[in-house]
Amino acid sequence: MRVSINWLRKLIELDITNTELVNLLPLRTIGTKEATEDFIELDMKGYNRADLLSMRGVAYEIAAITNSNVLFQEPNGDEYIWNNQTLPQVDVKVEDTKLVPLYCVAKIEGIEVSPTDPTSETAKLLTDSGMRPVNNIVDITNLVMLEYGQPLHAFDADSVENQTIVVRTAEEGEKITTLDDKERGLMKTDLIIADPQKPIGIAGVMGSKSSEVGSSTTTILLEAAIFDPVTLRRTVTRLNLPSEASKRFIHGLTKERLFQALDAAIRKLGGKLTALTIVDNLNQTPVSLNLKLSKVNALIGIEFTPEQVEEYLKRLNFSLEKMSENAWKVTAPYYRLDIQVEEDLIEEIARLYGYEKIPAKELQGVLPKPIDQSLFKLIEKVRAVLVELGLSEVQTYSFYSTAVLSNLEKDKSKLVKILNPISIETEYMRDNIWPNLLEAAIHNLKFFDDVAIFEIGKVYRQNQLPEERYILSTALSNSTDNPLLELNTIFTRLTTALDKAISVNSQITHNQEFHPIRNASLEKDQQNVGLIAEVHPRIVNRFKEENRTAVLEIDLKALL
């Protein structure tokens, strides 16, 4: 978030210099990436402070940490421009209200579009905020977004078929030419804004060239919405189209800020509001939490008074209801979506007090029981032995690729499935490591005659409770007649070095992944601890490789 200094000083009574502010911000709120006489760029990476993506939110924050006053008032919802009017509705259809919990469209007639004067105050504010001036209509929507944190988008109403808007998911293979003049292919997971004939925008990302506001525009359809952030993030990532608007949609928006922004934009745009549709299925309620002074003092390590706690929280616009002398019911302001638990409130108190003021103290209390390091010591020894024997360590993903799933004909019902995978390549967790090593070995055979690799990592298996186990896996692939024999030699030398009695036992049965007679189970104390086998030639051939490949897997925890 790039904060215009001139704009900020119009929003709060700021009595400190820019340098003092830049030095104070990392101690109280958030770090800065860049600072000049005209702007401060906040480093938002890793923070879930959606409120700091608006000038008003930043103003509230800086007013709190500097104990200053803001120079604006919260808009009164009863005074929104549409409240005292009986307006017809824009024809809007939202197909999935879970993906679009709040969608508003205002029709404004009598619009006059003019280019932005590059010497104007508007151009200066936008430039200081890291945005490019375009024309008066686009600039107003951007300025309102920067002030309130709510993205807006204006469509040329005459370019929208029947002035009807449909919010839906895209059809597979559907295409749209966006404002940057690029044709983009859409997927059925993308959320789009459309008219009855065509897409006119990728929801929350970018509008279409066909519906762009231009010099001939006289009527616009002004959109303000809240979209599902997960769906939006997937589309932004896939299309590589991050923007100031999408960033705010993904961080989270509030109903109050949306209506404030819509009202402000309609007033600034001029023209006449002639129709309005609000599709509201969003249930947002203020977060209220119980807070005890004893817990505040225990977590921060300082003896705060009740008066101090109340002062800090009120400066941040929290509402307090006293439950007892040292306990409160605290309600977060509507724009603080990051406040969820009591510890969040305590963090607010600590940072306003100043982390640098909290004295260092010696560790008190009972030391925790030491963690058993035997498994990790075994892992280090296994790693050292295998490297000495000439194997190379690799690290593969904890998932199965689509190639592995297909070539090994994995039964997906027996795998642990990720609820919200970022792609189809990360949908199923691995239950063994050797398939990934097989894929890695075959890839490396393009560059080497022989491949001998190993990996030590976790596998994930279904059980009554999900099970994670540390596994050693090795893969040997070369042009010799018997890589399994070579791998058995490595296995023997490994068990000798570890001083572990592991026997090669009976043939594995009913396992179609391995050679029918060149496979065996590994046992310790009559318990199965792994396998050693040659991968079935049928599977190796599916990876378009002819070399024979042998694999070994051992459950390391069973060796302790």
C-alpha positions as CSV (number, residue, x, y, z in Angstrom):
1,M,0.0,0.0,0.0
2,R,1.5,3.3,-1.1
3,V,0.4,6.1,1.2
4,S,0.3,9.7,-0.1
5,I,1.8,12.0,2.6
6,N,-0.2,15.0,1.4
7,W,-3.5,13.0,1.4
8,L,-2.7,11.5,4.8
9,R,-2.2,14.9,6.4
10,K,-5.6,15.9,5.1
11,L,-7.1,13.0,7.0
12,I,-5.4,13.3,10.5
13,E,-3.8,16.0,12.7
14,L,-0.2,14.7,12.3
15,D,2.3,16.6,14.4
16,I,5.4,14.5,13.6
17,T,7.7,14.7,10.7
18,N,7.8,12.2,7.8
19,T,11.0,10.8,9.1
20,E,9.6,10.3,12.6
21,L,6.6,8.6,11.2
22,V,8.7,6.2,9.0
23,N,10.8,5.3,12.1
24,L,7.7,4.8,14.3
25,L,5.7,2.6,11.9
26,P,7.8,-0.6,12.2
27,L,7.7,-0.4,16.0
28,R,3.9,0.0,16.2
29,T,2.3,-1.3,13.1
30,I,4.0,-2.4,9.9
31,G,7.3,-2.0,8.1
32,T,8.0,0.3,5.2
33,K,9.4,-0.7,1.8
34,E,10.1,2.8,0.6
35,A,9.7,6.4,1.8
36,T,10.0,9.7,0.0
37,E,8.8,13.3,0.6
38,D,5.6,12.4,-1.3
39,F,4.7,8.9,-0.1
40,I,5.4,6.0,2.2
41,E,5.0,2.4,0.8
42,L,3.9,0.0,3.5
43,D,5.3,-3.5,3.4
44,M,2.1,-5.6,3.5
45,K,3.7,-9.0,2.8
46,G,2.7,-11.4,5.5
47,Y,0.2,-9.1,7.1
48,N,-3.6,-9.8,7.2
49,R,-4.5,-6.1,7.8
50,A,-7.1,-5.5,5.1
51,D,-7.9,-2.1,6.8
52,L,-4.4,-0.8,5.9
53,L,-5.3,-1.1,2.2
54,S,-7.3,2.1,2.5
55,M,-6.3,5.7,3.3
56,R,-9.0,5.9,6.0
57,G,-7.7,2.7,7.6
58,V,-4.2,4.0,7.6
59,A,-5.4,7.3,9.0
60,Y,-7.1,5.5,11.9
61,E,-4.0,3.4,12.5
62,I,-1.6,6.3,12.5
63,A,-3.9,8.4,14.6
64,A,-4.0,5.7,17.2
65,I,-0.2,5.1,17.4
66,T,0.5,8.9,17.5
67,N,-2.5,9.7,19.7
68,S,-3.8,12.1,17.1
69,N,-7.3,13.0,15.9
70,V,-8.8,12.0,12.5
71,L,-10.2,14.9,10.4
72,F,-13.2,13.0,9.0
73,Q,-16.3,11.3,10.3
74,E,-17.8,7.9,9.6
75,P,-20.6,8.3,7.0
76,N,-24.1,7.9,8.3
77,G,-25.8,5.0,6.6
78,D,-29.1,6.8,6.7
79,E,-27.7,9.6,4.5
80,Y,-26.7,7.4,1.5
81,I,-27.7,9.1,-1.7
82,W,-30.1,6.4,-2.7
83,N,-32.0,6.2,0.7
84,N,-34.5,9.0,-0.1
85,Q,-35.2,7.9,-3.7
86,T,-37.5,5.3,-5.2
87,L,-35.3,3.9,-8.0
88,P,-35.9,1.2,-10.6
89,Q,-33.5,-1.7,-10.6
90,V,-30.7,-2.6,-13.0
91,D,-31.4,-6.1,-14.4
92,V,-28.8,-8.2,-12.4
93,K,-28.6,-12.0,-12.0
94,V,-26.0,-13.5,-9.5
95,E,-25.8,-17.2,-10.1
96,D,-23.9,-18.2,-7.0
97,T,-24.3,-16.0,-3.9
98,K,-21.6,-18.0,-2.1
99,L,-19.1,-16.7,-4.6
100,V,-20.7,-13.3,-4.7
101,P,-22.2,-12.5,-1.3
102,L,-22.7,-8.8,-2.1
103,Y,-23.2,-7.2,-5.5
104,C,-24.3,-3.7,-6.3
105,V,-24.8,-1.9,-9.6
106,A,-25.8,1.8,-9.9
107,K,-26.9,3.2,-13.3
108,I,-25.7,6.8,-13.7
109,E,-26.8,8.9,-16.7
110,G,-25.5,12.3,-17.9
111,I,-21.9,11.4,-17.4
112,E,-19.2,13.5,-19.1
113,V,-15.9,11.8,-19.7
114,S,-12.8,14.0,-19.9
115,P,-9.0,13.3,-19.8
116,T,-7.1,14.0,-16.6
117,D,-5.0,17.1,-16.4
118,P,-1.5,15.7,-15.5
119,T,-0.9,18.8,-13.3
120,S,-4.1,18.4,-11.3
121,E,-4.4,17.5,-7.7
122,T,-6.1,14.3,-8.7
123,A,-3.2,13.3,-10.9
124,K,-0.8,14.1,-8.0
125,L,-2.8,12.0,-5.5
126,L,-3.0,9.0,-7.9
127,T,0.7,9.2,-8.9
128,D,1.8,9.4,-5.2
129,S,-0.4,6.4,-4.6
130,G,1.2,4.4,-7.3
131,M,-1.6,4.6,-9.8
132,R,-1.9,6.1,-13.3
133,P,-4.4,8.8,-14.1
134,V,-6.7,7.9,-17.0
135,N,-9.9,10.0,-17.2
136,N,-12.2,11.6,-14.7
137,I,-14.5,8.5,-14.4
138,V,-11.8,5.9,-13.9
139,D,-9.8,8.3,-11.6
140,I,-12.8,8.8,-9.3
141,T,-13.3,5.1,-8.9
142,N,-9.6,4.6,-8.2
143,L,-9.5,7.5,-5.7
144,V,-12.5,6.1,-3.9
145,M,-10.9,2.7,-3.8
146,L,-7.8,4.2,-2.3
147,E,-9.7,6.1,0.3
148,Y,-12.2,3.4,1.4
149,G,-10.4,0.2,0.3
150,Q,-13.4,-0.9,-1.8
151,P,-12.7,-1.5,-5.5
152,L,-15.2,-0.1,-8.0
153,H,-15.6,-0.7,-11.7
154,A,-17.5,1.4,-14.3
155,F,-18.9,-0.2,-17.4
156,D,-20.1,1.8,-20.5
157,A,-23.8,1.0,-20.2
158,D,-24.4,1.2,-23.9
159,S,-21.9,-1.6,-24.6
160,V,-23.7,-3.9,-22.2
161,E,-26.3,-6.0,-24.0
162,N,-29.8,-4.9,-22.8
163,Q,-28.0,-3.2,-19.9
164,T,-28.3,-6.6,-18.2
165,I,-25.6,-8.0,-16.0
166,V,-25.0,-11.7,-15.2
167,V,-22.4,-12.7,-12.6
168,R,-21.4,-16.3,-13.3
169,T,-18.6,-18.7,-13.6
170,A,-17.0,-18.9,-17.1
171,E,-17.6,-21.6,-19.6
172,E,-14.6,-23.8,-20.4
173,G,-12.8,-22.2,-23.3
174,E,-14.6,-18.9,-23.2
175,K,-12.4,-15.9,-24.1
176,I,-12.3,-12.3,-23.2
177,T,-10.2,-9.3,-24.4
178,T,-9.3,-7.4,-21.3
179,L,-8.5,-3.6,-20.9
180,D,-4.8,-4.3,-21.7
181,D,-5.8,-5.5,-25.2
182,K,-4.9,-9.1,-24.5
183,E,-7.2,-12.0,-25.3
184,R,-7.4,-14.3,-22.3
185,G,-8.7,-17.8,-22.1
186,L,-11.1,-18.5,-19.2
187,M,-11.8,-21.7,-17.2
188,K,-14.9,-22.8,-15.4
189,T,-13.3,-21.9,-12.1
190,D,-13.1,-18.2,-13.1
191,L,-15.8,-15.8,-11.9
192,I,-16.8,-13.3,-14.6
193,I,-19.2,-10.4,-15.1
194,A,-21.2,-10.9,-18.3
195,D,-24.1,-9.6,-20.3
196,P,-26.5,-12.0,-22.0
197,Q,-24.1,-12.4,-25.0
198,K,-20.5,-12.1,-23.7
199,P,-18.1,-11.6,-20.8
200,I,-17.6,-8.0,-19.9
201,G,-15.1,-8.4,-17.1
202,I,-13.1,-10.9,-15.0
203,A,-14.6,-10.4,-11.6
204,G,-12.4,-8.4,-9.3
205,V,-9.5,-8.6,-11.8
206,M,-10.0,-6.6,-15.0
207,G,-12.8,-5.3,-17.2
208,S,-13.2,-6.1,-20.9
209,K,-12.1,-3.8,-23.7
210,S,-15.6,-3.9,-25.2
211,S,-17.2,-2.3,-22.1
212,E,-14.5,0.3,-21.4
213,V,-15.5,3.8,-20.5
214,G,-14.4,6.2,-23.3
215,S,-14.9,9.7,-24.5
216,S,-18.3,8.9,-26.0
217,T,-19.7,7.3,-22.8
218,T,-22.7,9.1,-21.3
219,T,-24.2,6.4,-19.1
220,I,-22.3,4.0,-16.9
221,L,-23.1,1.0,-14.8
222,L,-21.0,1.4,-11.6
223,E,-20.2,-1.9,-9.9
224,A,-19.3,-2.5,-6.2
225,A,-19.0,-6.0,-5.0
226,I,-17.5,-8.5,-2.6
227,F,-16.2,-11.7,-4.3
228,D,-15.0,-15.0,-2.9
229,P,-11.3,-14.3,-2.2
230,V,-10.2,-17.9,-2.8
231,T,-11.8,-18.1,-6.2
232,L,-10.4,-14.7,-7.1
233,R,-6.8,-15.5,-5.9
234,R,-6.8,-18.6,-8.1
235,T,-7.8,-16.6,-11.2
236,V,-5.3,-13.9,-10.5
237,T,-2.5,-16.5,-10.0
238,R,-3.4,-18.4,-13.1
239,L,-3.6,-15.3,-15.3
240,N,-0.7,-13.6,-13.6
241,L,-2.9,-10.4,-13.3
242,P,-2.3,-8.9,-9.9
243,S,-3.8,-5.4,-9.4
244,E,-4.6,-2.9,-6.7
245,A,-8.2,-4.0,-6.9
246,S,-7.6,-7.8,-6.7
247,K,-5.3,-7.3,-3.8
248,R,-8.1,-5.7,-1.8
249,F,-10.7,-8.3,-2.8
250,I,-8.3,-11.1,-1.7
251,H,-7.5,-9.4,1.7
252,G,-11.2,-9.0,2.5
253,L,-13.9,-6.3,2.3
254,T,-16.7,-5.2,4.5
255,K,-20.3,-4.2,3.7
256,E,-20.0,-0.9,5.5
257,R,-17.0,0.2,3.4
258,L,-18.7,-1.0,0.2
259,F,-21.7,1.2,0.8
260,Q,-19.6,4.2,1.9
261,A,-17.5,3.9,-1.3
262,L,-20.5,3.5,-3.6
263,D,-22.1,6.5,-2.1
264,A,-18.9,8.6,-2.3
265,A,-18.3,7.6,-5.9
266,I,-21.9,8.4,-7.1
267,R,-21.7,11.9,-5.5
268,K,-18.3,12.6,-7.1
269,L,-19.1,11.3,-10.6
270,G,-21.9,13.8,-11.1
271,G,-24.7,12.8,-13.5
272,K,-28.0,11.4,-12.3
273,L,-28.5,8.1,-10.4
274,T,-31.4,6.5,-12.3
275,A,-31.3,2.9,-11.1
276,L,-29.8,0.7,-8.4
277,T,-29.6,-3.0,-7.6
278,I,-28.2,-4.4,-4.4
279,V,-28.0,-8.2,-4.1
280,D,-27.1,-8.7,-0.5
281,N,-26.5,-12.2,1.0
282,L,-23.6,-11.2,3.2
283,N,-23.8,-11.8,6.9
284,Q,-21.1,-9.8,8.7
285,T,-21.5,-9.2,12.4
286,P,-19.1,-7.3,14.7
287,V,-16.6,-9.5,16.5
288,S,-17.0,-9.3,20.3
289,L,-14.4,-11.0,22.6
290,N,-13.9,-11.3,26.4
291,L,-10.7,-9.8,27.7
292,K,-9.2,-10.2,31.1
293,L,-6.5,-7.9,32.6
294,S,-4.8,-10.9,34.2
295,K,-4.2,-12.5,30.8
296,V,-3.0,-9.2,29.3
297,N,-0.4,-8.9,32.0
298,A,0.6,-12.6,31.8
299,L,1.2,-12.6,28.1
300,I,2.9,-9.2,27.8
301,G,4.8,-9.5,31.0
302,I,4.0,-6.0,32.2
303,E,1.5,-4.9,34.9
304,F,-1.0,-2.7,33.0
305,T,-3.8,-0.9,34.8
306,P,-7.4,-1.2,33.6
307,E,-7.2,2.5,32.6
308,Q,-4.2,1.8,30.3
309,V,-6.0,-1.1,28.6
310,E,-9.1,0.9,28.0
311,E,-7.1,3.9,26.6
312,Y,-5.1,1.8,24.1
313,L,-8.2,-0.1,22.8
314,K,-10.3,3.1,22.6
315,R,-7.6,4.8,20.6
316,L,-8.0,1.9,18.1
317,N,-11.8,2.5,18.0
318,F,-12.6,-0.7,19.9
319,S,-15.8,-0.5,22.0
320,L,-15.6,-1.7,25.6
321,E,-18.3,-3.0,27.9
322,K,-17.0,-3.4,31.5
323,M,-17.9,-6.8,32.8
324,S,-16.0,-6.4,36.1
325,E,-13.2,-4.2,37.4
326,N,-10.6,-6.2,35.4
327,A,-12.6,-7.7,32.6
328,W,-14.3,-6.4,29.5
329,K,-16.4,-7.4,26.5
330,V,-14.6,-5.8,23.6
331,T,-16.1,-5.2,20.2
332,A,-13.8,-4.7,17.2
333,P,-14.5,-1.9,14.7
334,Y,-16.2,-3.2,11.6
335,Y,-13.0,-2.7,9.4
336,R,-10.7,-4.8,11.6
337,L,-11.3,-8.3,10.0
338,D,-8.1,-9.6,11.5
339,I,-9.4,-9.5,15.1
340,Q,-10.6,-13.0,15.9
341,V,-9.4,-14.1,19.4
342,E,-8.5,-12.6,22.8
343,E,-4.8,-12.8,21.9
344,D,-5.4,-10.4,19.0
345,L,-6.6,-7.8,21.5
346,I,-3.6,-8.3,23.7
347,E,-1.3,-7.9,20.7
348,E,-3.0,-4.5,20.0
349,I,-2.3,-3.4,23.5
350,A,1.3,-4.5,23.3
351,R,2.1,-2.8,20.0
352,L,0.5,0.5,21.0
353,Y,2.4,0.4,24.3
354,G,5.6,-0.3,22.3
355,Y,7.4,-3.7,21.9
356,E,10.7,-1.9,22.4
357,K,9.5,-0.8,25.9
358,I,8.9,-4.4,27.1
359,P,11.9,-5.3,29.2
360,A,13.7,-8.6,28.6
361,K,13.3,-11.1,31.4
362,E,14.9,-14.4,32.3
363,L,13.0,-17.5,31.4
364,Q,10.8,-18.5,34.3
365,G,8.9,-21.6,35.1
366,V,9.5,-25.3,34.4
367,L,11.6,-26.2,31.4
368,P,9.7,-28.3,28.9
369,K,10.6,-32.0,28.6
370,P,13.4,-32.4,26.0
371,I,12.2,-33.7,22.6
372,D,13.4,-37.2,21.8
373,Q,16.1,-36.7,19.2
374,S,16.7,-40.4,18.5
375,L,14.8,-40.4,15.2
376,F,16.7,-37.3,13.9
377,K,20.0,-38.8,14.9
378,L,19.1,-41.9,13.0
379,I,18.2,-39.8,10.0
380,E,21.5,-38.1,10.1
381,K,23.4,-41.3,10.3
382,V,21.4,-42.9,7.4
383,R,22.1,-39.8,5.3
384,A,25.8,-39.9,6.0
385,V,26.1,-43.7,5.1
386,L,24.2,-43.3,1.8
387,V,26.2,-40.3,0.7
388,E,29.4,-42.2,1.5
389,L,28.0,-45.1,-0.7
390,G,27.7,-42.7,-3.6
391,L,24.0,-41.9,-3.6
392,S,22.7,-38.4,-4.1
393,E,20.0,-36.9,-1.8
394,V,17.0,-35.3,-3.5
395,Q,13.9,-33.7,-2.2
396,T,10.6,-34.1,-4.0
397,Y,7.2,-32.7,-3.4
398,S,4.9,-34.2,-0.7
399,F,2.3,-34.7,-3.4
400,Y,1.8,-37.0,-6.3
401,S,1.9,-35.5,-9.8
402,T,-0.8,-36.3,-12.3
403,A,1.8,-38.3,-14.2
404,V,2.5,-40.5,-11.2
405,L,-1.2,-41.0,-10.4
406,S,-1.8,-42.0,-14.0
407,N,1.2,-44.2,-14.7
408,L,0.9,-46.1,-11.4
409,E,-2.9,-46.3,-11.6
410,K,-3.2,-45.0,-8.0
411,D,-6.5,-45.6,-6.2
412,K,-7.2,-42.0,-5.3
413,S,-9.8,-43.1,-2.7
414,K,-7.0,-44.5,-0.6
415,L,-4.9,-41.2,-0.7
416,V,-5.2,-38.2,1.6
417,K,-6.8,-35.4,-0.5
418,I,-6.1,-31.7,0.0
419,L,-9.3,-29.8,0.6
420,N,-8.2,-26.6,-1.2
421,P,-5.3,-27.5,-3.5
422,I,-3.7,-24.7,-5.5
423,S,-3.6,-26.9,-8.6
424,I,-4.4,-30.4,-9.8
425,E,-0.7,-31.2,-9.4
426,T,-1.0,-30.8,-5.6
427,E,-4.3,-32.5,-5.0
428,Y,-3.2,-35.8,-3.4
429,M,-0.6,-36.4,-0.7
430,R,2.0,-39.1,-1.3
431,D,1.6,-42.4,0.6
432,N,5.0,-43.6,-0.5
433,I,8.1,-41.8,-1.7
434,W,9.4,-44.2,-4.3
435,P,7.0,-43.2,-7.0
436,N,8.3,-39.6,-6.9
437,L,11.9,-41.0,-6.8
438,L,11.1,-43.1,-9.9
439,E,9.9,-40.0,-11.7
440,A,13.0,-38.0,-10.6
441,A,15.3,-40.9,-11.6
442,I,13.8,-41.2,-15.1
443,H,14.1,-37.4,-15.5
444,N,17.8,-37.5,-14.6
445,L,18.5,-40.4,-16.9
446,K,18.2,-37.8,-19.7
447,F,21.5,-36.4,-18.5
448,F,23.3,-39.3,-16.8
449,D,23.8,-43.0,-17.6
450,D,23.2,-44.1,-14.0
451,V,21.1,-42.6,-11.3
452,A,21.3,-43.5,-7.6
453,I,19.2,-41.2,-5.4
454,F,17.6,-41.3,-2.0
455,E,15.1,-39.2,0.0
456,I,14.2,-39.0,3.7
457,G,10.8,-37.5,4.3
458,K,7.2,-38.0,5.4
459,V,4.4,-39.9,3.8
460,Y,0.7,-39.4,4.5
461,R,-1.7,-42.3,4.9
462,Q,-5.3,-42.6,5.7
463,N,-6.2,-44.0,9.0
464,Q,-8.9,-43.2,11.7
465,L,-6.6,-40.3,12.2
466,P,-4.3,-39.1,9.4
467,E,-0.9,-40.7,9.7
468,E,2.5,-39.2,8.9
469,R,5.6,-41.4,8.9
470,Y,9.3,-40.8,8.2
471,I,10.4,-43.0,5.4
472,L,13.8,-43.6,3.7
473,S,13.4,-44.3,0.0
474,T,16.1,-45.0,-2.6
475,A,16.0,-45.5,-6.3
476,L,18.6,-47.1,-8.5
477,S,18.2,-46.9,-12.3
478,N,20.9,-47.9,-14.8
479,S,21.5,-50.1,-17.8
480,T,22.9,-53.1,-15.9
481,D,21.1,-56.4,-15.9
482,N,20.3,-56.3,-12.2
483,P,19.9,-53.0,-10.4
484,L,18.0,-54.9,-7.7
485,L,21.2,-56.8,-6.8
486,E,23.1,-53.6,-6.6
487,L,20.5,-52.0,-4.4
488,N,20.5,-55.1,-2.1
489,T,24.2,-54.6,-1.6
490,I,23.6,-51.0,-0.6
491,F,20.8,-52.1,1.7
492,T,23.1,-54.7,3.4
493,R,25.9,-52.1,3.9
494,L,23.4,-49.6,5.3
495,T,22.0,-52.1,7.9
496,T,25.5,-53.1,8.9
497,A,26.5,-49.5,9.4
498,L,23.3,-48.9,11.5
499,D,23.8,-52.2,13.4
500,K,20.1,-53.1,12.6
501,A,18.9,-56.6,12.0
502,I,16.5,-56.3,9.1
503,S,15.7,-59.4,7.1
504,V,14.7,-59.7,3.5
505,N,11.6,-61.9,3.7
506,S,8.8,-63.3,1.6
507,Q,7.8,-62.1,-1.8
508,I,5.3,-59.3,-1.9
509,T,1.9,-60.5,-3.1
510,H,-0.7,-58.8,-5.3
511,N,1.4,-55.7,-5.9
512,Q,1.1,-54.9,-9.6
513,E,3.6,-52.0,-9.3
514,F,6.6,-54.3,-8.9
515,H,8.1,-57.1,-10.9
516,P,6.2,-60.3,-10.0
517,I,9.3,-62.2,-8.7
518,R,11.9,-59.5,-8.1
519,N,10.4,-58.0,-4.9
520,A,10.5,-58.7,-1.2
521,S,9.3,-57.3,2.1
522,L,11.7,-56.2,4.8
523,E,11.1,-57.3,8.4
524,K,12.4,-56.5,11.8
525,D,11.2,-58.4,14.9
526,Q,8.6,-60.1,12.7
527,Q,7.1,-56.7,11.8
528,N,7.0,-55.3,8.2
529,V,9.2,-52.2,8.0
530,G,9.6,-51.8,4.2
531,L,10.2,-53.2,0.8
532,I,12.9,-53.8,-1.8
533,A,11.8,-54.4,-5.3
534,E,12.3,-53.8,-9.0
535,V,9.6,-51.6,-10.5
536,H,7.5,-53.4,-13.1
537,P,8.8,-52.8,-16.6
538,R,5.2,-51.9,-17.7
539,I,5.3,-48.9,-15.3
540,V,8.8,-47.8,-16.3
541,N,7.8,-47.9,-19.9
542,R,4.9,-45.6,-19.2
543,F,7.4,-43.0,-18.2
544,K,9.1,-43.6,-21.6
545,E,12.2,-45.2,-20.2
546,E,13.7,-48.6,-20.8
547,N,16.3,-48.9,-18.0
548,R,15.4,-51.2,-15.2
549,T,14.8,-49.4,-11.9
550,A,14.9,-50.8,-8.3
551,V,13.5,-49.1,-5.2
552,L,13.9,-49.5,-1.5
553,E,11.7,-48.1,1.3
554,I,12.2,-48.4,5.0
555,D,10.0,-47.0,7.9
556,L,12.7,-45.2,9.9
557,K,10.7,-45.0,13.1
558,A,10.4,-48.8,13.1
559,L,14.2,-49.0,13.3
560,L,14.5,-47.2,16.6
